[in-house]
Amino acid sequence: MTVAPATVLGLPVGLDPRTPVVIGVGEWSERLGDPAYAALSPVALAARAVEQALADAAPGAGAGARALRRAVDVVADIPQFEVSTPDAVAPLGRSDNVPRSVATRTGLRPRHVLTDVAGGQGPQHLVTELAASIARGDCEVAVACGAEALSTMRHLLSRPAAERPSWSEAVGGQHEGRGHGLEGLVDFDDSGQIDAPRLYALLERARQRRLAQAGMDDPDYGASMGELFAPFTRVAAHHPHAALRENLSAADLLTVTPRNRMVAEPYPKLLVARDLVNQGAAVIVASIERAASLDVPQDRWVYLHGHCDTVERPLLERPDLDAYPAGVAAVRSALEVAGTGLDEVRHLDLYSCFPVAVSSVCDGIGLAPDDPRGLTLTGGLPYFGGPGNDYTMHAIAEAVRRLRCAPGDFALTTGNGGVLSKYSVGLWSTTPRAWRPGELAAVQRRLDAAPTVPHRAPGQHTAPTAGAGIRDGLETWTITHAKDGAREATLVVRDADGVRSMHRTSDPAVLAELAELTDLTD
C-alpha cells in the first residue's frame, strides 16, 4: 500500500507516516550495598527499565500513558548470558518467555514477542530491525529491552541453597526464539571453550607486535592502553547507572595489584569488561504517525539516520589478526547512508569490551584515541559495566538523552559481538530524516570477497615446543593467569606453508620462553 507523505497531524512534511523514531528510553540498575538494593532478577530489572522508557515517552499516569501501553504491539529482548550458549546454566532458574514476563510486569499486551540471538551487537541490531519493521508497516510501536543480574546472582549463590530465591517463571504464550546464533560469533579454541579475555589478548598482542615493528616498544604500548581507557573512567564516574564510579589514571589501570590482577597478558582486570553488574535498559520505537497520535512531543523524537550490520571472518582466517574490516566497513556504511561525515558526529560510543575492540575501529576509520569528543557516552564496559549482551542498549539510551539536549547533533552507537566478529552501528539525530534500508548486502559481499588465511582446525596440529618451535612462525601469543596462580600459554603460529594454527600449553619451558620474549619485532 502506498502511503502519502506526512502533511497532517503536524508531522514533518515529506516524511512517510511510517518513518520510525525512538520515543522513549529507560535504564535501571542497582548495586550491592545501595540503600534501595532489592536483589532484582534480570526480568525484574528489564521491566523496571521498560517502565522508565514508558514514562520517558508519556510522562504521568494519565490517558496518554495508558494509550501508549495499549499501542505496544511488539516486545523484544536480548538474551542473558545464562541462556546465550547451549551449555549455559541458569542456577537460580529463568523465565521460559522473557519478553512476555517483562510485558506482564509492565501492563503491555503485545501481539508478538521475540528473543534475539546472543552477542554484543544485539541491541543495535535489534533496534534497527524494529525500526525497519515499523517502516514496512509490520508494527507501529515496539519495545526492545535487556538486563543482567550477574552480580546479584553471585551474591545469592553464596547463600545456602534453601535460602536462594527462584527466578523461574512459566509464562508460555507466543514467543519467537531465535536460538543462540553462535555461527560467525564465537571462535572455539583447542578445548572447545569460549574464552574472551584470552582470545582478545591474542588480538591485542598482534597489534602490539605490528606497532613494535613500526617503532613503538613494549612499555609504550602498555601506556597507550591505559591512556585509551582512563578517560572512560571519568565518564563512568559521573554516570548514575555505572557499576564502577571511580576516576582512575592510566597507571591505575595498568599496575598489577591484588585488586587489579593480571588476567590475560597484556590485560590486567581493569582493562577487561565488567560483567558482574545489575543493569537493564529499554528503547521504545514508533512510527511518527503513531507517536503523534499518542501526543509524544516531537522534541522527544530521535531518528535513525544511518545503520549497518556486518560479520567478520572466523578468527584464524583473518589476514591481520588485529584489524577489524567488518567494524570499519559498518561505521563507514552507516555514515554514507546518513550522508554524514565522521567529523560531523558530536557524540561517540565505541564498544569497549577490551582496548583492541576500540583501537581496531579507530585505526580503520582514522579516529584518534584522544579525540576531544571522547569515545564513550557511558564509561564503557570495564567501568560503566558490561551487562552481558545488552551494553549497547544503555549506549543508545544515553545517546538519545544527549541528542534531545542538543537538537541537530549526531550520535554514533556501536555494538560488537564475539571476538571482533559482528558489528552493528547506528547514527542518530533529532533532525527529521526519511528511513533508509541501508546497504548491508553490498557491504557484506565486499567483506566476504577478501582473501583469507588457510588454517588447521583444533586437534589437527602439533603444539610447538620451546626453542625454535616457539619463534618460528609465531604471530601472537598470550599467557593467562588464573586466580590460583596457574598459568597457560596460547599461541597462534604459521607453518612453513603459511597455514595458521592455535595452540594451548602449560609446558613450563614454553611459558618461560614466552615470558622472556620481549623483542616483539622478532
C-alpha positions as CSV (number, residue, x, y, z in Angstrom):
1,M,0.0,0.0,0.0
2,T,1.3,3.4,-0.9
3,V,1.3,5.9,1.9
4,A,1.2,9.6,1.1
5,P,4.0,11.8,2.7
6,A,3.0,13.3,6.0
7,T,1.2,16.5,5.7
8,V,-1.3,16.3,8.6
9,L,-1.2,15.8,12.3
10,G,1.8,18.2,12.5
11,L,4.2,15.6,11.2
12,P,7.4,16.7,9.4
13,V,6.4,17.5,5.8
14,G,7.6,15.0,3.2
15,L,8.1,12.0,5.5
16,D,6.3,8.8,5.2
17,P,4.0,8.5,8.3
18,R,5.6,5.1,8.9
19,T,9.0,6.7,9.5
20,P,10.4,5.2,12.7
21,V,11.6,7.2,15.6
22,V,12.8,6.5,19.2
23,I,10.3,8.0,21.5
24,G,11.4,6.6,24.9
25,V,14.4,5.2,26.7
26,G,14.9,3.9,30.1
27,E,17.5,2.3,32.4
28,W,17.5,0.7,35.8
29,S,20.4,-0.5,37.9
30,E,21.3,-1.5,41.5
31,R,24.5,-2.3,43.3
32,L,25.1,-4.4,46.3
33,G,25.2,-2.2,49.4
34,D,22.9,0.5,47.9
35,P,20.2,1.5,50.4
36,A,17.5,0.6,47.9
37,Y,19.1,-2.7,46.8
38,A,16.4,-5.2,46.1
39,A,18.2,-8.2,44.6
40,L,16.1,-7.9,41.4
41,S,16.1,-10.7,38.8
42,P,17.1,-9.9,35.2
43,V,13.4,-9.9,34.2
44,A,12.6,-7.5,37.0
45,L,15.5,-5.2,36.0
46,A,14.3,-5.2,32.4
47,A,10.8,-4.5,33.5
48,R,11.9,-1.5,35.6
49,A,13.8,-0.2,32.6
50,V,10.7,-0.6,30.4
51,E,8.7,1.4,32.9
52,Q,11.3,4.1,32.8
53,A,11.1,4.2,29.0
54,L,7.3,4.3,29.0
55,A,7.4,7.2,31.5
56,D,10.1,8.9,29.3
57,A,7.8,8.8,26.3
58,A,4.5,9.6,28.1
59,P,5.1,11.2,31.5
60,G,2.5,10.7,34.2
61,A,-0.2,8.1,34.6
62,G,-3.0,9.6,32.6
63,A,-4.7,8.7,29.4
64,G,-1.6,9.2,27.3
65,A,0.4,6.7,29.4
66,R,-2.4,4.2,29.1
67,A,-2.8,4.7,25.4
68,L,1.0,4.1,24.9
69,R,0.9,0.8,26.8
70,R,-2.1,-0.3,24.7
71,A,-0.3,0.7,21.5
72,V,2.8,-1.5,22.0
73,D,2.4,-4.5,19.7
74,V,6.0,-6.0,19.8
75,V,8.3,-6.6,22.7
76,A,11.8,-8.0,22.0
77,D,14.6,-8.8,24.3
78,I,18.3,-9.5,24.3
79,P,19.3,-12.9,25.8
80,Q,21.1,-13.0,29.1
81,F,24.5,-14.7,29.5
82,E,23.0,-17.7,31.2
83,V,21.0,-18.6,28.1
84,S,23.5,-17.5,25.5
85,T,25.2,-20.8,24.8
86,P,24.0,-24.4,24.7
87,D,25.8,-25.4,27.9
88,A,25.0,-22.3,29.9
89,V,23.3,-22.8,33.2
90,A,20.8,-20.5,35.0
91,P,21.5,-21.6,38.6
92,L,18.5,-19.6,40.0
93,G,16.2,-20.5,37.2
94,R,14.8,-18.4,34.4
95,S,11.6,-17.4,32.6
96,D,10.5,-19.6,29.7
97,N,9.4,-16.4,27.8
98,V,11.4,-13.4,29.0
99,P,9.7,-10.8,26.8
100,R,6.2,-11.9,27.9
101,S,7.4,-11.9,31.5
102,V,8.5,-8.3,31.0
103,A,5.3,-7.4,29.3
104,T,3.2,-8.9,32.1
105,R,5.0,-6.9,34.7
106,T,4.6,-3.6,32.7
107,G,1.0,-3.9,31.6
108,L,1.8,-4.5,28.0
109,R,-0.3,-6.7,25.7
110,P,2.0,-7.3,22.6
111,R,0.7,-9.5,19.8
112,H,4.3,-10.6,19.1
113,V,7.4,-11.2,21.2
114,L,10.9,-12.3,20.3
115,T,14.3,-13.0,21.8
116,D,17.2,-12.2,19.5
117,V,20.4,-14.1,19.2
118,A,23.4,-13.6,21.5
119,G,26.2,-11.1,21.0
120,G,27.1,-7.6,21.9
121,Q,25.9,-6.4,18.5
122,G,22.4,-7.4,19.5
123,P,20.9,-4.2,20.9
124,Q,21.8,-2.0,18.0
125,H,20.9,-4.7,15.5
126,L,17.5,-5.3,17.3
127,V,16.6,-1.6,17.5
128,T,17.5,-1.2,13.8
129,E,15.4,-4.3,12.9
130,L,12.4,-3.0,14.8
131,A,12.7,0.4,13.1
132,A,12.7,-1.4,9.7
133,S,9.7,-3.4,10.7
134,I,7.8,-0.1,11.6
135,A,8.9,1.4,8.3
136,R,7.4,-1.5,6.4
137,G,4.2,-1.2,8.3
138,D,4.5,-4.5,10.1
139,C,4.1,-2.9,13.5
140,E,3.6,0.6,15.0
141,V,5.2,0.6,18.4
142,A,7.9,-1.8,19.6
143,V,9.9,-2.2,22.8
144,A,13.4,-3.5,22.9
145,C,14.9,-4.4,26.3
146,G,17.6,-6.4,28.1
147,A,19.1,-6.9,31.5
148,E,21.7,-8.8,33.5
149,A,21.8,-9.5,37.3
150,L,25.1,-11.4,37.4
151,S,26.3,-9.5,40.5
152,T,23.1,-10.4,42.4
153,M,23.3,-13.9,41.1
154,R,26.8,-14.4,42.6
155,H,25.6,-12.8,45.8
156,L,22.6,-15.1,46.2
157,L,24.6,-18.2,45.3
158,S,26.8,-17.5,48.3
159,R,23.8,-18.3,50.5
160,P,22.7,-21.8,51.5
161,A,20.6,-23.5,48.8
162,A,17.4,-23.3,50.9
163,E,17.7,-19.5,51.2
164,R,18.1,-18.8,47.5
165,P,15.1,-17.4,45.6
166,S,13.9,-18.9,42.4
167,W,13.9,-16.8,39.2
168,S,11.9,-19.5,37.3
169,E,8.8,-18.4,35.5
170,A,6.4,-20.5,33.4
171,V,4.7,-17.9,31.2
172,G,4.1,-19.7,27.9
173,G,2.4,-18.0,25.0
174,Q,3.7,-17.0,21.6
175,H,7.5,-16.5,21.6
176,E,9.9,-16.2,18.6
177,G,13.1,-17.6,20.0
178,R,16.0,-17.2,17.5
179,G,18.4,-19.6,19.1
180,H,21.9,-18.9,20.2
181,G,23.2,-17.6,16.9
182,L,26.8,-18.6,17.6
183,E,27.7,-19.1,13.9
184,G,30.1,-16.4,13.0
185,L,30.1,-15.1,16.5
186,V,32.5,-17.1,18.6
187,D,35.7,-19.0,17.9
188,F,36.4,-22.1,19.8
189,D,40.0,-23.0,20.8
190,D,41.6,-26.4,21.3
191,S,39.5,-27.2,24.3
192,G,36.2,-26.2,22.7
193,Q,35.8,-23.4,25.2
194,I,34.9,-19.7,24.7
195,D,37.5,-17.6,26.5
196,A,37.1,-13.9,25.6
197,P,40.0,-12.4,27.6
198,R,42.4,-15.0,26.1
199,L,41.3,-14.5,22.5
200,Y,41.2,-10.7,22.7
201,A,44.6,-10.7,24.3
202,L,45.9,-12.6,21.2
203,L,44.5,-9.8,19.0
204,E,45.9,-7.1,21.3
205,R,49.4,-8.7,21.2
206,A,49.1,-8.9,17.4
207,R,48.5,-5.2,17.3
208,Q,51.3,-4.6,19.8
209,R,53.8,-6.6,17.5
210,R,52.7,-4.6,14.4
211,L,53.3,-1.3,16.2
212,A,56.6,-2.6,17.6
213,Q,57.7,-3.2,14.1
214,A,56.9,0.5,13.4
215,G,59.0,1.6,16.4
216,M,56.6,1.5,19.5
217,D,58.3,-0.5,22.2
218,D,56.5,-2.6,24.8
219,P,56.2,-0.1,27.7
220,D,54.8,2.5,25.2
221,Y,52.1,0.1,24.2
222,G,51.0,-0.6,27.7
223,A,50.8,3.1,28.4
224,S,48.7,3.5,25.3
225,M,46.1,1.1,26.6
226,G,45.9,2.9,29.9
227,E,45.7,6.3,28.2
228,L,42.9,5.0,25.9
229,F,40.7,3.8,28.8
230,A,41.5,6.3,31.5
231,P,39.1,8.9,30.0
232,F,36.4,6.2,30.0
233,T,36.6,6.0,33.8
234,R,36.0,9.8,34.1
235,V,32.7,9.4,32.1
236,A,31.6,6.4,34.2
237,A,32.4,8.3,37.4
238,H,29.5,10.6,36.7
239,H,27.0,8.2,35.2
240,P,24.2,7.2,37.7
241,H,24.0,3.7,36.4
242,A,27.7,2.9,36.2
243,A,29.0,-0.1,38.1
244,L,32.4,1.5,38.9
245,R,32.2,5.2,39.6
246,E,35.8,6.0,40.2
247,N,38.2,8.3,38.3
248,L,41.3,6.2,37.5
249,S,44.6,7.1,35.9
250,A,46.3,5.2,33.1
251,A,48.8,4.0,35.8
252,D,45.9,2.7,37.9
253,L,44.6,0.7,35.1
254,L,48.0,-0.9,34.2
255,T,49.5,-1.5,37.6
256,V,49.0,-5.1,38.7
257,T,47.7,-5.3,42.3
258,P,45.5,-7.7,44.3
259,R,42.6,-5.6,43.1
260,N,43.9,-5.5,39.5
261,R,45.3,-8.9,38.9
262,M,46.7,-10.0,35.6
263,V,44.0,-11.9,33.6
264,A,45.5,-12.5,30.1
265,E,48.7,-10.7,29.2
266,P,48.7,-7.8,28.5
267,Y,45.3,-7.3,30.2
268,P,45.0,-6.6,33.9
269,K,41.5,-6.9,35.3
270,L,40.7,-3.2,34.9
271,L,41.1,-3.3,31.2
272,V,38.5,-6.1,30.8
273,A,34.7,-5.8,30.5
274,R,33.0,-5.9,33.9
275,D,30.1,-8.4,33.8
276,L,29.3,-8.6,37.5
277,V,26.6,-5.9,37.2
278,N,22.9,-5.5,37.8
279,Q,21.7,-3.3,34.9
280,G,18.7,-3.1,32.5
281,A,17.8,-0.9,29.6
282,A,15.0,-0.4,27.2
283,V,14.2,1.6,24.0
284,I,10.8,2.3,22.5
285,V,10.4,2.8,18.7
286,A,7.3,4.0,17.0
287,S,6.2,5.4,13.6
288,I,6.0,9.2,13.6
289,E,2.2,8.9,12.8
290,R,1.6,6.8,15.9
291,A,4.0,8.9,18.0
292,A,2.0,12.0,17.1
293,S,-1.3,10.3,17.8
294,L,0.0,9.4,21.2
295,D,0.9,13.0,21.8
296,V,4.6,12.3,22.2
297,P,6.2,15.7,21.7
298,Q,8.4,16.0,18.6
299,D,11.3,17.3,20.6
300,R,11.5,13.8,22.1
301,W,11.8,12.0,18.8
302,V,15.2,10.7,17.6
303,Y,15.7,9.4,14.1
304,L,18.0,6.6,12.9
305,H,19.8,8.3,10.1
306,G,22.2,5.5,9.2
307,H,22.9,2.0,10.2
308,C,24.8,-1.2,9.2
309,D,25.4,-4.7,10.4
310,T,28.4,-6.8,9.3
311,V,30.0,-10.1,10.0
312,E,33.8,-10.7,10.2
313,R,35.7,-13.8,9.0
314,P,36.3,-16.5,11.6
315,L,39.4,-15.6,13.7
316,L,42.0,-17.9,12.2
317,E,41.0,-16.9,8.6
318,R,41.7,-13.2,9.1
319,P,44.8,-11.9,7.3
320,D,45.5,-9.3,10.0
321,L,44.5,-10.5,13.4
322,D,44.4,-7.1,15.0
323,A,42.3,-5.5,12.2
324,Y,38.5,-5.3,12.1
325,P,37.5,-4.7,8.4
326,A,33.8,-5.6,9.3
327,G,33.7,-3.0,12.0
328,V,35.3,-0.3,9.9
329,A,33.0,-1.1,7.0
330,A,29.9,-0.9,9.2
331,V,30.8,2.6,10.5
332,R,31.7,3.9,7.0
333,S,28.5,2.5,5.6
334,A,26.3,3.9,8.3
335,L,27.9,7.4,7.7
336,E,27.3,7.0,4.0
337,V,23.7,6.1,4.4
338,A,23.2,9.1,6.6
339,G,25.1,11.4,4.3
340,T,27.2,12.5,7.2
341,G,30.9,12.7,7.8
342,L,32.6,11.4,10.9
343,D,33.7,14.9,11.7
344,E,30.0,15.9,12.0
345,V,29.3,13.4,14.7
346,R,29.4,15.0,18.1
347,H,28.7,12.0,20.4
348,L,30.6,8.7,20.0
349,D,30.3,5.4,21.7
350,L,32.7,2.7,20.5
351,Y,32.1,-0.8,22.0
352,S,34.9,-1.2,24.6
353,C,35.0,-4.8,26.0
354,F,38.8,-4.7,25.6
355,P,41.2,-2.0,24.3
356,V,41.7,-3.6,20.9
357,A,37.9,-3.5,20.3
358,V,38.2,0.3,20.3
359,S,41.6,0.7,18.7
360,S,41.0,-1.6,15.8
361,V,38.0,0.5,14.8
362,C,39.8,3.8,15.4
363,D,42.7,2.6,13.3
364,G,40.4,1.8,10.4
365,I,38.3,5.0,10.4
366,G,41.1,7.4,11.2
367,L,39.8,8.4,14.7
368,A,42.5,9.5,17.2
369,P,42.3,7.7,20.6
370,D,42.4,11.1,22.3
371,D,39.8,12.7,20.1
372,P,38.3,15.6,22.2
373,R,34.8,14.3,21.6
374,G,35.6,11.2,23.7
375,L,34.9,7.6,22.6
376,T,32.3,6.6,25.1
377,L,28.9,8.0,26.3
378,T,28.5,5.7,29.3
379,G,32.0,5.0,30.5
380,G,32.5,1.7,28.6
381,L,32.2,-1.9,29.5
382,P,35.0,-2.1,32.1
383,Y,33.7,0.8,34.1
384,F,30.1,1.5,33.3
385,G,29.6,-2.2,33.1
386,G,29.1,-4.9,30.5
387,P,25.6,-6.3,31.2
388,G,26.0,-9.5,29.1
389,N,24.8,-8.9,25.5
390,D,22.9,-5.7,26.4
391,Y,25.5,-3.0,26.9
392,T,24.7,-1.0,23.7
393,M,21.0,-0.6,24.8
394,H,22.5,1.6,27.5
395,A,24.6,3.5,25.0
396,I,21.6,4.1,22.8
397,A,19.6,5.4,25.8
398,E,22.4,7.8,26.7
399,A,22.7,8.9,23.1
400,V,19.0,9.7,22.9
401,R,19.2,11.8,26.1
402,R,22.2,13.8,24.8
403,L,20.6,14.5,21.5
404,R,17.4,15.8,23.0
405,C,19.6,18.3,24.8
406,A,21.5,19.2,21.7
407,P,19.0,19.2,18.8
408,G,20.6,18.7,15.4
409,D,23.7,16.9,16.8
410,F,24.6,13.4,15.6
411,A,25.5,10.4,17.8
412,L,27.2,7.2,16.8
413,T,26.5,4.0,18.7
414,T,28.1,0.6,18.1
415,G,27.8,-3.0,19.2
416,N,30.4,-5.7,18.9
417,G,29.8,-9.4,19.2
418,G,32.1,-12.4,19.6
419,V,35.8,-11.8,19.1
420,L,35.6,-8.8,16.7
421,S,33.1,-11.0,14.9
422,K,29.9,-9.0,14.4
423,Y,29.5,-5.2,14.3
424,S,26.3,-3.1,14.4
425,V,26.2,0.6,14.0
426,G,23.6,3.3,14.4
427,L,23.8,7.0,13.6
428,W,21.2,9.1,15.4
429,S,19.8,12.7,15.3
430,T,16.7,14.7,16.2
431,T,16.8,16.1,12.7
432,P,13.9,14.6,10.7
433,R,15.1,12.1,8.2
434,A,13.3,9.5,5.9
435,W,14.0,5.9,6.7
436,R,16.7,4.2,4.5
437,P,17.2,0.5,4.5
438,G,20.9,0.6,4.2
439,E,23.5,-1.2,2.1
440,L,24.1,-4.3,4.2
441,A,24.2,-6.9,1.5
442,A,26.6,-5.0,-0.7
443,V,28.9,-4.2,2.2
444,Q,28.9,-7.9,3.3
445,R,29.7,-9.1,-0.2
446,R,32.8,-7.0,-0.3
447,L,33.9,-8.3,3.1
448,D,33.3,-11.9,2.1
449,A,35.3,-11.5,-1.1
450,A,38.5,-10.5,0.8
451,P,41.4,-13.0,0.9
452,T,41.6,-15.5,3.8
453,V,44.4,-17.4,5.5
454,P,44.4,-21.2,5.5
455,H,44.3,-22.8,8.9
456,R,44.1,-26.1,10.7
457,A,41.2,-26.9,13.0
458,P,41.9,-27.8,16.7
459,G,43.3,-31.3,17.0
460,Q,44.9,-31.2,13.5
461,H,48.3,-29.8,14.5
462,T,51.2,-30.5,16.7
463,A,51.9,-28.0,19.5
464,P,55.2,-26.1,19.3
465,T,57.9,-26.8,21.9
466,A,60.4,-24.4,23.5
467,G,63.2,-23.2,21.3
468,A,63.0,-22.6,17.6
469,G,59.5,-24.1,17.6
470,I,58.2,-21.0,19.6
471,R,59.8,-18.2,17.5
472,D,59.4,-19.8,14.1
473,G,56.1,-18.6,12.6
474,L,54.9,-17.1,15.8
475,E,52.2,-14.5,15.1
476,T,50.8,-13.7,18.5
477,W,50.5,-15.2,22.0
478,T,49.2,-14.6,25.5
479,I,49.7,-16.1,28.9
480,T,46.6,-16.4,31.0
481,H,46.7,-16.1,34.9
482,A,44.1,-18.0,36.9
483,K,43.2,-16.8,40.4
484,D,45.1,-19.7,41.9
485,G,48.3,-18.6,40.1
486,A,48.1,-21.3,37.4
487,R,49.4,-20.0,34.0
488,E,48.7,-21.2,30.5
489,A,50.1,-20.1,27.1
490,T,48.0,-19.7,24.0
491,L,49.9,-19.2,20.7
492,V,49.0,-18.6,17.1
493,V,51.6,-19.8,14.6
494,R,52.1,-20.3,10.9
495,D,54.0,-23.3,9.5
496,A,56.3,-23.1,6.5
497,D,53.4,-23.4,4.1
498,G,51.7,-20.4,5.7
499,V,49.0,-22.5,7.4
500,R,47.9,-21.0,10.7
501,S,47.0,-22.9,13.9
502,M,46.3,-22.1,17.5
503,H,47.8,-23.9,20.5
504,R,47.4,-24.0,24.2
505,T,50.0,-25.4,26.6
506,S,51.1,-25.2,30.2
507,D,54.6,-26.5,29.4
508,P,56.9,-24.7,31.8
509,A,59.6,-24.3,29.2
510,V,57.2,-22.7,26.7
511,L,55.9,-20.4,29.4
512,A,59.4,-19.4,30.4
513,E,60.4,-18.6,26.9
514,L,57.3,-16.6,26.1
515,A,57.9,-14.6,29.3
516,E,61.3,-13.7,28.1
517,L,60.2,-12.9,24.6
518,T,60.4,-9.1,24.9
519,D,61.7,-8.4,21.4
520,L,58.3,-8.0,19.8
521,T,59.8,-7.3,16.3
522,D,61.2,-10.9,16.1
